Amino acid sequence: MLIRWLFSLVVISAILLSNAGSVLADGFIIPEVPVCDPFPCPPPFSTLHTSPLAVKEHIVSVRIKDQLAVTHIDQVFQNTGRETIEGTYLFPLPEEAVIQQFTLWIDGQPVEGQVLSAEEARETYNSIVRDMRDPALLEYAGRGAFQASIFPIPPGGERQIELEYAQTLTSENGLVEYTYPLNTEKFSALPLEKVSITVELETPDPIRAIYSPSHPVDIHKTDLSSALVSFEDSNTKPDTDFSLYYSSGEDEALHLISFRDGRDVSDSDGFFVLLAAPRPGIESTRVDKDILLVIDRSGSMEGEKIRQARSAARYVLSHLGTGDRFHITSFSSSVEHFAQGMAPSRDADRASKWIDTLSAGGSTDINRALIEALQSVDGERPTYLLFLTDGQPTIGVRDSSQILRNFSDEASGNIRLFSFGVGYDVDTLLLDTMSQQHHGTSTYINPDEPLDRVLSEFYEKISTPVLTNLELDFDGVNVYDLHPQPLPDLFQGSQLVVTGRYREGGKADVFLSGQINGKMQVFKFMKQPFTEESSSEPSPESSLPRLWAARKIGSLLNRIRLEGSDRETVDQIVKLSIRYGIVTPYTSYLVTEPSVLGEADQERLSQETFENMRAAPSAAVSGADAVTKAREQNELAGSISAPEITHEDAKVIKNVGSRTFVQKDGIWVDTAYDPDNTSIRQVVFLSDEYFNLTNRRPDLAACLALGVRVLVVDGSSAIEIVEK
């Protein structure tokens, strides 16, 4: 007699996007245990999470043309068990999908299959969950499936599966959405050696916005109407679905993505991401700018660092616009300038030859270099100061606070300061404070990183400003807690990504104002929709709360690091980190705290954290630890996608949509649960009530798929899954 054992192989899916949201689909195998001598065979595993099959590679290539997406998946699986495995492959189909092409290949051979109705597939899934007492497949209930036989996989053997399907993507409010789920790769026996997703995008009209809220992607626009979007990772177990939004051809260059989470009645306000890209007519209007290069040539820059600094400076000069101007300051014990005042771009070649003469030697007079460089600024147009140093002030004014005051007194309002700290002997407090006070950012370059490449790539992004001094106003919806603040300038080929909260929802008129060559312009985007009702359907928009929380926490951590701690700021960090599962050095208790984190526990932890901060010695502003902390907090504050939970933390913290769960005493507990103020309704695992709940509420089914024991908040009460 053959016994069926289920384990999850892959997340191979097609997502059909409709106005109701996206629907996931995943592939997996039901293997049959072979006849053994002696009989019976030892079971190869007991649950999905102990599957002997490891996914070695997961390579996804997508071609999207005119909203038709063709997805090709190439995966390699290895049987790490001791028995040969064969079985049946099931591919849950997207709801309401109209799949134009669906091809399955195994080791180069086409495989025939059949389509199961939604009812047939549901019966199959539920039967597996009951037999194995493992709820991991609950999120697929209610969907049809494609079924095919799988060739045997011997112990240690590998099988390659290729899958290709086509689907039509739909547009909502001008945004087209594509989603590819990676979440069930977490069932792989080993971390994946490689995960790669590449999207070739081609549109009939110029592409306006491209954005992924789920993953940090690299975006390369090959021309006005095509782009290459890529994501790659290694040695990982992905548990977040890949989402991509794009728009093209529209006159209005602003898009709004919103989400309202109805699980917690104490905080029912919504979340949104606003995407703004240069509209037609603006992108071709290049804003003339002034560039200030302030380059450290002290003795510690000797060798490769000064050579790369010269190379980076030459790159900047060679990419100036016709109407741009520049000023170059080099400093050590003394300060030298290429010329007094601003030089026209036609002098770039002569300046490059001057740069070639720079050599390292002497001490570091940061204050004098910055103040003298500011003397060349006239305040008439946007000015970008690129400040590069590998050390702390050792001569002249050495007190960082005084340098900050001196710089602020001299700097005009049109200064954008971007700091580049090379190595670990830099004053992170000085660099970060100056950059944040003057509408810029800090970049930290490790000793083994190529300085010239980092600076050149950065300048490429800011080389062509098209709209400066931006401001946003909303009429019709009450929005608050926007990040980043202040808004950065908008550059050609880039887009503005703003996260925030809102209250009631509805339609709002959005006004984006900014300057183009000194003239203020206001762009109106009418009747932008803010979601009014929460949804019970899984959707990519559910990642927006964590994205907003990451930026908020990063901003608060930077405030503490640069200005000192206060109880209110610490309290916000504690509550946000618990609610949204964002672990920081100050909130490691999210992993280690044994009790359920209700309101009383959060107050206690907040007080303990604040007292520990006050009692701790002042943190170092330089050194490897200081640079690492500065980089991590800056990256958190500037997050473009929801942050990933690291491998170790992922053992006890899980995100399901907008919810965060922490494992406490064998129970996955929703972090929105407050034991003192929330009533509990118990549901027996595998009971009729249990399956009725999972079939009726897809959002809760995905939560219950975490394990046998789950406690999830649902409005003003909570549901606890218990065993008989």
Residue, then its C-alpha position, 0 to 999 in steps of 0.5 A: m500500500l502506498i502512503r502519500w506524503l506531501f511536501s512543498l517544492v516551489v512557489i511557481s505561480a501565476i497571479l492574475l491581477s484584478n480590481a479585487g486584488s492579486v491571487l497567489a498560486d504555488g506548485f508542490i508535489i505529493p510524493e509516494v513512498p516506494v515499497c521497501d524491504p523490509f516493509p514499511c519504509p521509514p517516513p521521509f518526513s512528517t510535515l512540510h517544514t521537514s521535507p527532504l527536498a531542497v530547492k537549489e535554484h529558482i530562476v524567474s524570467v518575465r516578459i511583459k509587453d502591452q500588459l501581457a506577461v509571460t513568466h518562465i520559471d527554471q528550478v533545480f531540486q535535490n532529494t536530500g533524503r534516503e529514499t527515491i521519491e516520485g509523486t504528483y505535481l500540483f499547481p494551484l491556479p489563480e482565481e479568475a485566471v485566463i491563462q493563454q499558455f501553460t507549459l510544464w517541462i521536467d528535465g527537458q521533456p514536456v509533461e501532460g496534465q489535467v486541470l482540477s476544478a476549484e472544488e476538486a482542488r479544495e478537497t485535495y488540499n483539505s484532505i492533505v491537511r487532515d492526514m498530515r495534521d499540517p495546515a501549511l496549504l490552507e492559503y490555497a483552498g478554493r483555487g483550481a489546480f493543474q496536475a501532472s506526474i513527476f519523474p522519480i528523484p533518487p536519493g541525492g538526485e536532482r530534477q529540473i522543472e521548467l514552467e511557462y505561463a502567460q497571463t493578462l495584467t489589468s490596470e487600476n488607477g493607471l498602475v499595472e501590477y505583476t506579482y510572483p509569489l516566493n513564499t513557499e520556498k521557505f519549505s525547502a530543506l536547505p536555503l536556496e543557493k540562488v534566487s533571481i527574478t528578471v522582468e523585461l518590461e516593454t510598453p507602447d508609451p513611455i514608462r513613467a513609474i516602476y516600483s516594488p514594495s516587496h523587494p529591493v530591485d535594480i531598475h535600468k531603463t533601456d529606453l523611454s518605453s522599456a526597462l529591465v527590473s531585477f532582484e537577486d539573492s543567495n543562501t536564503k529561504p524567501d517568504t515574501d511574494f515579489s510585487l511590481y507596479y508600473s505605469s506608462g504614457e499617462d499625463e498625470a505622473l502621480h500614483l497612489i497605493s493605499f491599504r487599510d488594515g481592519r484587524d486592530v480597532s485601536d488603530s484603524d487609520g490607513f497606509f499609503v505610498l505615493l509615487a511621483a515621476p517627472r511628467p511629460g514636458i518636465e523631464s526634458t526641462r533640465v534644471d541648471k545646477d551648481i556642483l561643489l566638490v570638497i575632497d579630503r587629501s589628508g595623509s590618510m588618503e594616501g594611495e588607492k583612496i586619493r587615486q579613486a577620489r581623483s577618478a570620481a571627481r573627473y567623472v563628475l566633471s565629465h558629466l556636467g550639463t552645459g548650463d551647470r557650474f562647479h567649484i572644487t575644494s581640496f583640503s588637508s592642513s591647508v585648503e586649495h581651490f581650483a578657482q574662486g567662485m563658480a566655474p562654467s562647465r566649459d572649464a571642466d577639462r582644465a579642472s580635471k588636469w588640476i585634480d590630477t595634481l592632488s596628492a595626499g599629505g597633512s592633517t584634516d581641517i574640515n571646518r575651514a574647507l566647508i566654510e571656504a567652499l560655501q563662499s562660492v555659493d550665490g543662492e540663485r539655483p540648486t547647489y549640490l555639495l559632495f563632501l568626501t572625507d576619510g577622517q575626523p577633524t584634526i586641525g582648526v575647529r575640531d569640535s563637531s558641534q561647532i563645525l555644525r553651527n558654523f556650516s549652518d550659519e553660512a549655508s543658504g537654503n538651496i544647499r543639498l549636502f551629500s556626505f561620503g565617509v570613507g573607511y571607519d575613522v569618520d565622525t558619523l554624527l557630524l556627517d549624518t547631522m550635516s546631511q540631514q539638516h541640509h536635504g541630503t544623505s550620507t553614504y559610508i564606504n567600507p575600506d574594501e569598496p571602490l570609492d570611485r564607483v560608489l561616488s560615480e553611481f551616486y552622481e549619475k542619479i542626481s546629475t539631472p534635477v528636474l524639480t527642486n524644493l518639493e512640497l506636497d499638499f492634500d485636499g479631501v483626506n487627512v494625511y499625516d506622518l509622511h516620510p521622508q521629510p523634507l522631500p528630496d529633489l526629483f531627478q530625471g529617470s528617478q521617482l519620488v516615493v513617499t509613505g504616510r498614514y491617512r484617516e477617513g479615506g475617500k477621494a483627495d486632490v494632491f498638489l505637488s509643487g516645486q521649482i524649475n529653474g527658479k520658477m515655482q510650478v504646481f502640479k494637480f492630481m485630482k480625485q486620488p483614491f484612498t481606500e476606505e474599507s479594509s479587505s479580507e483578501p491577501s494583496p501586495e498592498s498589505s506590505l505597506p504598513r511594514l514599509w511605513a513602519a520601517r521608515k518611521i523607526g529608522s527616522l526615530l533611531n536616527r533622532i536618538r543617535l544624533e540628538g539623544s533619547d527621550r521617553e516619547t521617542v523610545d516608546q514609539i520605537v518599542k510599539l512600532s517594532i513589536r507591531y510590525g516585526i522590525v527588529t533593531p538593536y534597541t528592540s531585540y526583546l521582540v525575539t527574546e521576551p518570553s511573555v505576550l507583548g500586550e499594552a502593559d508589557q510594552e509600557r514596561l519594555s519602553q521604560e526599561t529601554f529608556e533607562n538602559m539608554r540613559a545609563a549607557p555610556s555615550a556611543a562612539v561616533s566613529g569606528a566600525d560599529a558606529v559606521t555600521k549603525a549609521r548605515e543600517q539606520n539610514e537604510l531603514a529610514g530610506s527603505i523602498s521596500a518592506p525590510e526582510i526578517t533575518h534568518e535567525d529572527a525568522k525562526v520566531i517572527k513571521n509576517v503574514g500580509s500586514r500582520t506580524f506573529v511571534q512564537k511564544d510557548g509554541i503558539w504563533v501570537d499576533t503582535a496586535y493581541d493585548p491579553d488584558n483587553t482582547s476576548i478570545r474565541q477558541v476554534v479546534f484544529l481540523s474541526d468543521e468550524y476550522f475549515n469553514l473559517t479558512n474557506r470563508r476568510p482567505d486572510l485568516a487562512a494564510c495566518l492559520a497556515l503558520g502552524v497548529r497553534v495560532l492566535v490571531v486578532d480579528g477586529s475587537s476579538a481574537i481567534e485561538i486555534v487549539e488542539k483537541 
